[in-house]
Amino acid sequence: MLQAALASLALASASGSTAGAVVDSISISGAEDFGRGALLDGSGLRIGASLMEITPSEVRSAILSNLTSEGYIEATVEVQWPEWYEETGIVRIEVSEGRRSLLGPLVFTGNSVMSARDLLAAVGFTSGVTLTPGVIDDLRSSLLELYSKHGYVLASVETSLLPFDPASPDSLPAYRGVECDISEGRQIRLGSVEVLGLETVRRTVVTREILLSEGDSLDMEMMRRSISAIYDLGLFSDVRFVYDGLIEGRDSVDLRVQVTERPYRQLDLGAGYASPSALILSAYWMHPNIMGNNQSLTIGSGWTRYFEEDGGDIVEPELLYEEPYIASTRWKGSFRLSYLYFSLPGLEERGYGGEVAVTRSLAEDVELKVGYSLSRNKYYEVGSGGVEEEYDWTTTSQIGASLELDSRDEVLDPRTGHFLRGAGALSGGLLGGRSFYRIEGEARVFKPVVRDAILAWRARGGMVYPYGDETEIAPGERFFLGGGSTIRGYAFNTVGPEDSEGNPTGGRVMILGNIESRMRILGSLWVALFLDTGGIWESVDEISLNTAGLGVGMGLRFSTPFGPLRLDYGFAPTWTDGLTRGRAYLALGHPF
């Protein structure tokens, strides 16, 4: 009983002594090339820190990481922690930096299938870079990736550091080589492919997305891309690749693809607004597998309703059929039937027609589209002097093409990459109908500046002009700017020419520029600062800052699985009218 009481008293005494113990002093010796802040970065060790919240091993690991990241890969660190009974909390750190390492020659052993030149080209490192554990890991990964592309998926690489260059003084950084001992293993090829779990989808829908054929070298990166391509079809909730014979080391492995189909028919209902006075509604029914071969059918309509004085509507119902592989080639085809009801103050248009288009991936992230459309349109507008001008039903026969390069890491919430698009269309002439041409271009760039800070910008321009005996451009072919996705601070489509009653009429020339800084402030919450500018004109000669729009402001973004929920507030310090009243915009997704 007495022993238990004494033990309890001793424990309480020790606990009371350490509970309030803090770091009173930090003594560092041996780190001549490092400042105190750089050495202790990330360790949590500082004057006043509680000795109960950090451990000597955590401090040692952080210091070693800081040293090795600067090339001191043979550094040693000793951390002496104060005892609980000491009155002053002094942490003593002894550092032996060793010599700073620079990458010297690479020496390969065990390679017979790959030449040293091929291996050096795959690595891509240059002599003289700081030699760190990360560099060594990247070196190993690059070599394994090269072997994997040629079917040597069981290859292994062991690295070891060679001695420093003896000709260099010990006090200076020096080159040292890295020896890569390679075990190539045997080359493995793809054998048969079996697909399990299909119910309504045909086998060829899955197998044609596999980027390797029977007998090809087993490239695991290509197989990972194949899995992504199968997921992108939108038909499956789960896709798994199983390689029979890989573990046994067979020269040829059979692939079993296990898929789980999902309920892929869907009805999408959408609602939002383009400005505080314009409501957008949409409803689309989609079936991505109408004949079991991934042909898709989409039927639906979008409706934009304006609530300002005199109001207005834009309704665009459509039917879209898409064929993923025309005649078993990599060309994709589409056929669209559409109707247009365009009714705004001073502008009205009715139209119907169809479009046939084919698309093809020319390279990774690059897509070409070529199409032909035929439509019938009728419109009227308020001309100069307030006189209504009506244009009877006319035909538009048009060919067009576009080229896109899209390297964004994500479409809905990009953090890095770029999107480039150029498009052109020619109507009339030998094709018949209304004669005009249209040219458009757009560039979007997303670049991380620092951690959790992204700089995004967009430049866009276009022109549409009649030719021959034609003098007019229908409202549906004109350019409009203004609103939450173009120039914030303005009502929807209000930048540019107006009729005699102040209604926007759109124009033939468009220039738009946006720059936006997006910064994370807490968890999924981001803040954005933006500047938008641009204008609409009837000709290139009219382009002027005095008639352009300018919008600035800030916004909040909340990341969701469906894209960022966006609340922006922009105002228009215009070139001629000074500061005008601001506008708020609520939407799902970035403006670009």
VEXPARO-987474 format. One record per residue: x, y, z of N, C-alpha, C in turn. Coordinates in pm, whole numbers, plus 50000, padded with zeros to 5 digits. Layout:
<sites>
XYZXYZXYZ ...
</sites>
This chain:
<sites>
500834988050000500005000050000500875012650000 501925012550084502845023850091503605025649960 504005014349897504725015049770503855021049661 502585017349658501665022649557501495037749573 501405042249700501235056549724502455064249680 503665058649711504895065349670505015065949518 504635055149449504685054949302503745065149244 502545066249303501575075849254502065090049274 502705092449392503245105749420504365109449322 505225099649290506325102149197505805105249057 504765097649014504195099848882503545113748872 502845117548979502205130648979503225141748976 504345139549050505405149649051506025151448914 506295139848847506895140548713505935146948615 504655143248626503675148748533503545163748551 503555168348675503435182548699504645190148652 505835183948651507045190948608507085192548458 506615182448383506735182848238505555189648171 504405190248238503225195748173503425210048127 504175217748205504375231648167505715234148104 506495223248073507835224948018507775230347877 508605240447852508665246247719510125247447676 510335250347549511685252247497512145266347533 513165267047621513705279947661514855284347570 515575274747513516735278047432517005266647335 517545270247217517915260447116519375262547081 520165252147103521605252847074521895244046952 522465250246847522765242946723524245244046694 524865232846666526275232946631526495224646506 527425228946423527815221046306527135224746176 526035232646180525315236146057525825249546005 526955249245943527595261745901526955267645777 526405259345687525865264345561524365266945566 523765264945683522325266545697522015277145802 521055285645772520525294445874519605286745966 519395292146086518565285146185517155282746131 516575292946067515205291446018515095280645912 516035280245817515995270145710516215256245767 517045254945868517355241845926516145236246002 515435244846075514325240246161512975240746091 512945245045966511675246345895510895233145894 509655233745940508795222045941508955212946061 509875216246151510115207546266509185210446382 508615222546387507775226546500508565231246619 509895230746611510745234746722510975249846718 510665256546828510855270846841510875274446988 511385286347019511395291047156509945292647203 509655286847319508315287547373507435275747339 507875267047247507085255247211507025245447326 505905238647342505765228847449506535216247415 507285211347511508055199047493507155186747487 505875188447522504945177247518504275175847381 504425186047293503735185847165504615181147050 505915180847068506835176346965507785166147026 508405158046941509315147646988510685149446923 511735144246986513075145246926513145138746788 512455127546767512515120746638511865129146528 510765136446560510135145146462511065156546422 511755162246521512695173046493513845167946408 514365156246443515495150646368515095147746224 513915141846202513465138746066513295151245981 512725161846040512535174245966513865180545927 514825180546020516125186545990516845178545882 516795165445891517425157045789516795159445652 515485160845649514795163445522515255176645462 515405186845545515865199845495517295198945443 518135191045508519515189645464519615181845333 518915170645326519015162245206518395169145084 517375177845108516765184944996517725194944933 518795198245003519815207244948521075199844905 520985186544901522125178844851523025172944957 522755175345084523585169745192522995156145230 523155146445140522435133845157523125124345254 524315127645301524995119345401525065126345535 524225136445555524215143945679523725135245794 524195138445915523715131846037523275142546135 522285139146216521725148546312521515141446445 521945147746553521695142846689520915153546764 519825149446826518985158746902518965154447047 519395163447136519405160547279518265168147345 517345160747402516145166447464516385169047612 515865179947666516035182347811515275171947893 515835168348007515155159148098514045166548173 513095159048222511925165048287512275172448414 513395168248477513735174548604514595187048588 515055190148466515875201948444515025214648451 515535224748515514785237048531514695245048401 515725244148315515735251548188515615241748071 514665244347982514445235547866515355239247751 516535233147746517485235947640517525223947545 517255226447417517345216047316518665217847243 519475207347244520795207947181520785199447054 521235205346945521245198546815522655198846759 523155187046725524465185846664524285180846521 524825188546426524645185446285526005183046221 526105172246147527255169946061526735170045917 526965181245848526375182945716526965173345613 528225170345627528885162845521529115171745401 529275165845289529605173245168528375174045078 528185185545016527035187344927527285180144796 526285172244751526435163644634525765169744512 526485169144400525945172844269525935160544181 524925159544095524795147744011525925147143909 526645135943912527715133643817527315123543713 528225115243667527885105543562526965094543613 526135089343522525275077943551525915065443493 526005055243576526615042643535525545031843539 525345024843425524325014543417524975000843411 524454991843491524924977843489523704968743479 523894957343417522824947443405521904949543287 522114960243211521234962943097521784956242972 520914949342900521304943042774520304946542665 519014947742700517984951042602518044965842566 518284974242664518334988642645519794993242647 520145001742551521495007142548521615018542649 522855021742686523085032842779522555045842722 522625047642591522115059942528520605060942546 519885049742527518435049742546518075052842691 518855047142782518565049342923518815063942962 519885069742913520175083742942519095092942885 518635089642765517585097842704516285097042783 515985085342839514755083642916514825091143048 516015091843107516175098443237516015113543222 516715119443127516575133643101517245142843199 518055137543291518755146043387520045151443326 520435163343372521695169243328522675169343443 523915167643411524955167543512525025181043583 525215180643714525375192843791524185196743874 523025190343856521875193643941522135188544081 521505194844179521675190644318521155176344335 521985167844393521625153744410520875152044541 519615148344530518745146644647518065133044638 517455128344749516695115844741515585116444636 514965128344618513925129644517514465127544376 515665132644349516285130644218516555115844194 517025109044296517305094744283516015086844258 514945090444330513665083744308513145086144167 513265098644118512815101643982513655094043879 514935092643906515825085043818515355070543809 515075064543922514615050643925513275049243854 512345058643880511015057943818511095059243666 511965068043618512095070043473512605057443404 513555050743466514085038443408513035027343407 512305026043517511265015743524510145018543423 509815031343404508785034843307509205031143165 510485033543133510985029943000510885014942978 511305007043076511234992443061509794987743053 508914994243131507504990143130506884992342993 507275003242922506725005942790507094995142690 508174987842716508614977442624508284963442675 507404962742775506934949742821507734943642935 508744950442984509544945143094508974950543226 507764946043258507034951643371507564946443505 508374935943503508944930543626510374935243649 510824944943570512174950043587512314957143721 513534957243773513824964243898515134971943883 515264982543960516444991043955516914993844098 518164991044125518794994444253519835005244226 519825015744308520775026644290521755027244406 522965031244378523985033444481524845045344440 525305052744540526085064744514527565061244502 528205067044403529635065244385530385075744466 531665073944491532425083644572532485097244504 532775107444586532955120844533534145121444439 534085131344351535215134044263536425137744349 537465129644348538605132244438539365145044404 539165150344285539925162344248539345174944309 538135174444366537505186344421537845187944568 538075200344616538345202744759537165198444844 537465193244963536415188245052535445199245096 535875211645089535035222645137534015227245034 534065222144911533185226544805532235215444762 531055219044707530185208644651530915201044541 530615188144528531355180044431530425170344361 530865166544240530105157044161530315143044216 529245135244207529365121044237528395113444148 528875102444098528065094544007527045086044080 526085081044004525065071944056525085059343971 525275048144038525265035243968523865029243974 523355025443858522025019543847522175004943807 521904996043901521994981743875520604976843834 520484972743708519184969543649519004954543636 517854949843682517444935943657516274936543561 516524933343433515524935343330514374925343335 514634913443377513604903243371513294899543226 512164893343203511794889243068510724898443012 510694899342881509674907542814508344900242815 507294907542850505954901742860505054908242756 504284899942689503374905042586501924902142625 501034909642562499614908042590499054896242512 498364887542582497724876042518496264879042487 495394869942521493974871442490493314881342586 492164886542544491404896142624490004890542645 489594889542770488264884842806487544895742883 486284898142849485484908542915484344901742990 484254904343120483224898443205482324909343263 481064905843284480124915043348479234922843254 479314920243124478484927643029477054922343029 476094931443024474684927843017474024933842893 474164946742874473534953342760474554959442664 475794959942706476844966042625477594955142549 477904957842422478644948142343480124947742382 480724936042359482124934042397483044943842325 482764946642199483664955142121483724969342176 482674973742247482684987042307483844988242407 484124977442479485194977342577486544975042510 486624964942423487924960942369488534971642278 487714979442208488294989542120488875001342196 488595002342326489215012842407490545008342468 490884995542453492164990442502493234994042399 494245001442442495205007342350496274997742303 496254985342352497194975142306496444963842237 497114957442142496544945942073497264933142115 496674921942084497284909142119498674908142055 499654904742137501034903642090501874915942116 501254927242152502014939342184502734937742317 503824945142333504524945442462503594951342567 503604945642685502684949642791503154962742853 502564973742810502894987042859501844990942963 502254991343089501294993643196500725007843193 501485017643145500945031243133499825031543030 499995024342919498935023642818497715016442874 497935006642959496804999543018496055008443117 496785016743191496105026043281495265036143202 495795040743090495035049843006493815042842947 493935029842921492795022142868491675021442970 492035019243097491015018943201490275032243208 491025043343201490405056543204489465058443085 489885053642967489045055142848487735047242862 487795035542924486575027542944485655034443042 486215040043150485405047643244484745059543175 485485066143086484975078143020483785075342929 483535062742895482355059442814481055062742887 481105063043021479925066143100478965054543116 479405042443084478525030743089478775021843211 479895023943280480285014543385480595021843516 480205015543625480515020943758481815015243812 482295004243755483534998243803484224991043687 485534993043676486344986543572487624981443636 487924968643618489144962943676489854954243574 491194955443570492024947143485492734936843571 492634924243531493334913243599494234906443497 495514904843532496504899243440496824884843481 496324875143405496574861043434497954857143382 498804852343471500144847943433501234857943463 500874869943509501894880043537502734876243657 502094872043763502834868243884503684855943858 503174846643775503934834543745505114837143652 505174849143594506304852643507506194847043367 504964844643318504804839643183505164850143081 505604845742963505984855042856504774862142798 503604856242807502384862042755501324861242865 500694872542895499674872642999498324875742936 497304869142985495934871442938495274882043025 494484890342960493814901343030492344898043050 491914898843175490494897743208490004911443253 489014916543181488434929543213487094927043283 487024930843411485804929143488485094942643499 483894943543444483154956143445481824954343516 481314965443566479984965843626479204976943559 478154973343486477354983443418476564991643519 476355004143484475555012943569474285017043495 473265021943567472065027143498472445039843422 472655038343291473235049543218472205058843154 470955055043146469955064643098469765075343206 469665087743164469535098043265468745109943213 468125116843307467395129143280468065140243357 468595150043287469295161143349468405173443348 468155178943466467395191143480468325201843536 468345213343476469245223943520468515237143536 469025245443627468465258743649469585267843697 469545280143656470535289943697470155303243635 471095312743643470805325243577472085331343523 471945338143409473085344443344473325358343400 472325364343460472435377243526471245378043621 471205387943708470055388843799468715389943728 468715392643598467455394443526467225383843419 468075373443415467945363243311468025349343375 466945341643365466865328243421467105318043311 467905307743342468215297143246467665283943299 466875277143219466345263943251466735254243140 466935241643176467255231543075466755218043120 466415209743023465995195843049466465187342932 467235176742963467775167942859467655153442903 467155145242813467135130642833468265124742749 469085116342812470255110842743470315095742756 470625089242645470815074742641472125072242567 473205068242638474515066942573474775053342510 473735044842497473975031442445472715026042379 472185033442282470855030142232470825017142152 471975012842095472005000442019473064990842071 473464992642195474444983742256475864986042210 476074996242127477404998442072477905012442103 477405018342214477825031442263477355042942174 476395040542083475785051842014474885058942115 474915072242113474165079742213473105088442147 472035090742222470935099142178470595108942290 470535121742255470195132142351469055140442295 468015142242376466855150242337466575160042450 466425172642417466135182342522466115196442471 466085205742564466005219842527466545228542638 467105239942598467465250442692466545262342672 466295269542781465385280842776465965292042861 466175303742801466625315542873465495325642876 465125329842996463995339043013464515352143073 464175363543011464605376743057463455383743129 463765389943244462725396043326462755411243324 463735417043254463775431643249462595436943167 462505449943155461405456143082461285450242941 460105446542903459775440042775460175425242771 461055420842861461385406642871461975400942744 461815387842728462345381142611462635366642639 462795358442535463055344142550463995339542440 464825329642476465595322142379465365307342410 464765300142317464475285942336465155278142224 465875267542261466655259942163466495244842186 465405238942142465265224342149466155217542045 466615205342076467485198341982467425183342005 467815176141901468005161641905469405158841852 470185151141928471565148441890471835133541895 472335128241783472755114141775474265113841752 474975105341827476435104541815476875090141792 477725088241694478295075141659479775075341697 480215067041793481585068141842482655063341744 482335053741659483325048341564482665046541429 482915055841337482325054841203483045043941125 482285033841081482855022741002484065016641071 483985015441205485045009341286486375016841276 486305029941250487505038341249487505047041374 488575055041389488685064141504487945077241482 487235078541369486415090341345485095089041419 484705099741488483415100141556482465108741475 481195104741472480215112241394479065117041480 478405127541434477235132641505476235138341405 474965137741442473895143341361472965150841455 472705163341423471905171941511470745178241435 469565177941495468395185441449468075195841556 467825208141515467605218641614466575228641566 466025235941664465095246841636465505258641722 465325270741670465705282841744464525292441751 464195296241875463215306941898463955317841974 464175329241907465015340141960464145352541962 463765357142083462875368642092463365377842203 464005388742163464485398842256463965412342210 463935422242298463455435442255464245440442134 463555442642025464185447641904464745437041813 464775424341857465345413441776464455401241787 464145395141674463415382441674463955373641563 464045360641592464495351241490463845337641513 463495331041404463015317141407463895309341312 464235297041349465085289141262465015274441294 465255266141194465335251641214466355246141114 466945234841148467945229141058468615216941116 469645212641045470385200741088471865202341061 472665194141128474125194641113474685180541118 475645177841031476385165241031477855168641054 478515161741147479905164941179480675152341209 481995152741185482895141941221484055148041299 484555140441398485685144941479486715133841487 487965137841511489045128141519490145133641610 490655125241698491805128941780493065127541696 493775138741675494995138541597496205134741682 496155137941809497205134641904496595135942042 497355132842144496845134142279496455148642306 495215150842348494675163942382494335172442260 494505167342137494235175242016493095168741938 492065176641903490895171341833490515180441717 490235174141602489785181041482488305177941459 487535188241423486125186341391485815193041258 485095186041171484665191241042483165188441028 482415198440983480975196440976480295204340866 479055200440837478205207440740476835209140803 476275221040787474945223740843474065230440738 472775228040749471785234040659470615238740746 470245251440733469175256840818468335266940742 467145269440796466245279640743465955289440855 466075302540826465905312740928465055324240877 464325330240973463545342240945463705351541065 463955364341041464155373441154463745387541118 463575395641224463365409941204464055417241319 464385430041296465005438141398464595452641378 464835460541483464555474741475465785481541420 465675487541304466805494141242466975508441289 467785515941217468015529841251466715537741238 466505546941328465285554941325464085547741383 464305535641443463205528441505462315521141408 462735519541284461935512741182462215497741186 461145489641191461315475141192461675470141052 462705461841045463135455940918462975440840928 462165435140839461865420840843462535413840726 463115402140754463805394240653463115380640646 462615377240526461825365040510462725352740520 462115341140514462815328540528463965327540427 465165324840480466335323040394467075310440437 467885305440346468635293040371470085296240405 470605288840501472025289740536472655276040514 473565275040420474285262740391475755265240429 476255257640524477535261340585478445249340607 479735251340578480755241640616481665248240719 482155240340811482995246140916483975235940970 484985240841039485995232141098486535238841224 486975230841318487595236041440488705226741483 489685232441551490805224841604490985228841750 491015218841840491125221541983492325214242042 493005220942133494035214742215493665217342360 493435206742435492955207942573493845199642665 494705206342741495595199342835495255202542980 494035207443006493625210543143493585197743227 494035198943352494005187243439492585183343476 491675193143486490265190643510489475200543427 488335196143378487515204943295486695214443382 486095209443490485215217643572485975227043665 487135222743713487895231043807489385229743776 489835235443665491245233743625492195241043717 493325234543746494385240743826495625243443741 495805235843635496955237643548496585233143407 497365237543309497115233843170496555245443089 496155242442966495615252842880494605246942782 493785255842728492775252142629492905261942513 493145256642394493285264942274492275260142171 491625269542105490625265842004490615276041892 490595271041769490415279341652489325273441566 488435281741512487315276741433487005286441320 486495280941212486085289041099484905282641028 484075290840966482905285840892482655294740771 482175288340663481855295540539480445291640496 479615301840474478235299540431477995305940296 477065300240223476675306040096477675303439986 477795312839890478675310839775478195299139692 479085290039661478735278139585477785268939662 477745270339795476865261939876475415266339866 475195279039829473845284439822473415290539954 472345298539951471835304740072472585317440109 472405321940233473035334240280474555333040277 475235343740235476685343340218477375351340330 478095344440416478905350940519479955341140567 480975346440633482015337840691482215341840838 482735332340915482885334241059484225328341102 484995335941181486285331541234486315334241384 486745324341462486825325941607488115319641659 488625324941768489775319241835489695321641985 490225312342062490175313642208491385306642271 491905312742376493005306842453492705308642601 492825297642676492705298142822493955291842883 494505298242983495725293343047495505293243198 495925282143262495805280643406497185276943461 497705285143552499065283243598499145285043749 499575274843824499795276643968500965286143990 500755296344071501805306044101502585301644224 501855299544333502395293444454501355283344499 501635276844607500705266644656499335272944684 498285266544632496905270844653496645284844598 497365288644495497095301344425497265298944276 496225301944199496205299044055495915312043980 496695314443876496445325643787495815320143660 494635325043627493905320443508493625332443418 493805330643288493455341243196492875335443067 492075343943001491435339842876491495351342777 491805348142654491735357642543490865351342434 489895359042385488945353642287488605364542186 488465360742062488105370341960487395363641845 486675371541767485965365941653485405376741563 485065372841443484415381941350483505373941257 482405380141218481475374241123481065385141025 481245382440895481015392540792480255386440674 479355394140613478725389740488479675392140371 479425385440262480215387840141479295386340019 479835390139903479005389839782477925400439789 476695396739753475575406039756474915406739893 475345398339986474755398240120475205410440199 474305416140279474645427940360474315426240507 473515416240545473055414840682473555401940745 473655402240878473985390540958472825387941054 472275375941053471145372541139471525373741286 470575377041375470885378641517471565366441579 471155354641539471735342541597473195340341562 473695347341459475085346041418475975357141475 475395367041540476165378341590476805375041726 477735383541765478415382041893477755391041997 477695386142121477175393742235478135392042352 478255402342435479075401742556478345408642671 478765405042793478185410942913477535400342999 477845400243128477245390643219478275382543294 477785372643370478625365343464479685356543404 479615353243274480635344643214481505351943114 481275364943093482095372442996482675385043061 481855395643075482315407943141481395410643259 481885407843378481105409643499481025424543535 479875428643588479605442643614478545448043520 478175439943417477175443843318476045433643318 474865438243275473755428843253474075419843135 473355408843127473615398643026473495404542885 474575403142805474595406942663474415421842637 474715430642734474455444942716475675452842671 476835446542654478005453642605477935454242451 478095466042394478115467042248477025475642190 476795474742059475835483541990474415481742043 473635492442032472225492342072471385498341960 470095494841959469205501141862468715514541917 467815520941846467355534141885466605534142018 466145522442063465415521442190466305516342303 467605515142278468535510942382468655495942399 468125488042306468225473442314469505468742247 470235459042310471465453942248471165446642118 471995449042018471795442741888472885432941852 473935431841935475045423341899475885429941791 476955423241749477825429141649478605418741573 479455423641482480185414941391481625412341437 482125420441527483505418741575483475417941728 484215408541784484225406441928485645404341977 485995411142087487265408942157486945407942305 487515397842371487265395642514488565391642582 488815397342698489975393542778489595392542925 490035381942991489765380043135491055375843204 491265380843325492355376143408491815374743549 492165363543612491585360343742492605353243828 492705357443954493575351044053492695343544152 492895330544162492085322044251492965316844363 492575319544489493395315944605492565308744709 493075297444757492395289944863492615297244996 491535299045072491675305545202491385295945316 490555285645295490275276045400489535264145342 490165252245350489525240145303489075241045159 487745240245137487175240745003486795254744961 487095264645045486685278445016487835286144952 487535292444837488515300144762487995314344744 488915323544721488565337244689489175340544553 488505348844475488975352244341488935367444322 489965372744260490015386644217490065386644064 489275395043999489205394043853489135407843788 489525407843661489385419343573488925414143437 487815419543387487265415543257487195427743166 487485425843042487345436742946487065431142808 486485439342723486175434942587485125443842525 484785440842401483795448942333483225442342211 482145448142162481445443542041481375455541945 481725453241820481705463941721481155458541589 480845467841500480345464141368481475461841268 482645467541295483795465541206485065467241286 486165462541228487465463541295487855478141313 487475486941220487835501041228487205507941349 486125502241404485435508541517486025504741652 486955495441656487505490841783488135502441858 487715504441984488185515742063487965512942211 488865518042295488685516842439487445524342486 487085534942417485945543042459484625535542447 484565525542363483315518042346483445503742399 484545500642467484725487342527484155487342669 483975475542723483505474042860484645469842950 484555473643077485565469943176484855466343305 485155454643358484565450243483485625444943577 485535448543705486465443743806485665439343928 486275431144011485565426844131486235415044197 485495408544283485995396944355484855387044375 485225375044413484205364744432484665353944526 483735345544564483995333944648483675321344568 484485310944587484275298044520484305287144626 483345278144619483315266744711483365254044627 484415246244646484615234244564483595223544600 482965217744498482025206744514482365195944412 481835183744427482095173244327481595176744188 480705186544176480125190244047480785202843990 481855207244052482495219644011482315230144119 483015241344108482925251544213481615259244209 481025261344327479875270144340480415284344351 479965293144262480605306244245479645317644280 480135327044360479425339444388480395350844358 480135358344250480985369444208480245382544223 481005392944255480455406544255481365415144171 480825420844062481605429143973480955442543952 481765452743933481245465843899482015471143779 481465481043714481995485443585482505499843593 483785501843626484355515243614484665518043467 483625521243391483765521943245484645533643204 485085533043080485985543243028485305557043023 483995557243004483315570042981482355574043092 481775564343163480705567543258481125566843404 482395564043431482835563143570482305550643637 482145551143768481735539543847480235537443838 479825525743792478405522443785478065512143892 476785510143913476335500944017476795486743989 477225479744094477735466244078476635455844063 477035443844022476105432844005476685420244064 475815411744119476225398944176475835387744080 476655377144079476425365843989476615352944069 475615344444066475675331444133475595320644026 476555311444025476585301143921477365289143970 477245278143898478035266143922479095265243814 480355265843853481445265243757482115278743741 483395278343705484135290643679483595297543554 483835310643539483405317343415484175312443294 485375306843316486155301043207487175291443264 
</sites>
